[in-house]
């Protein structure tokens, strides 16, 4: 697999992640106190909002990392682990294109 295919995989993942961020932002809108949804349902909504906020933060972090990886794709350090400076296996890059570390260093 060449860099063009890897780059397309990263671009596809960026697109999916941006769509997820939009979705999570919709789900994390404030819950109006005057909405008559009931006390238990309101507590569930607040809990779900907290979970969705965490997912939003993870998606934003993933997007940031994907953009870093995309900016490195044409450089000599693309696919090189930030810690041990060894090559990251292509399979890991394809499964987790946002990976900046090899499996051993990511543990």
HELIX and SHEET records of a PDB file:
HELIX    1   1 UNK A    3  UNK A   27  1                                  25    
HELIX    2   2 UNK A   39  UNK A   72  1                                  34    
HELIX    3   3 UNK A   90  UNK A   95  1                                   6    
HELIX    4   4 UNK A  103  UNK A  106  1                                   4    
END                                                                             
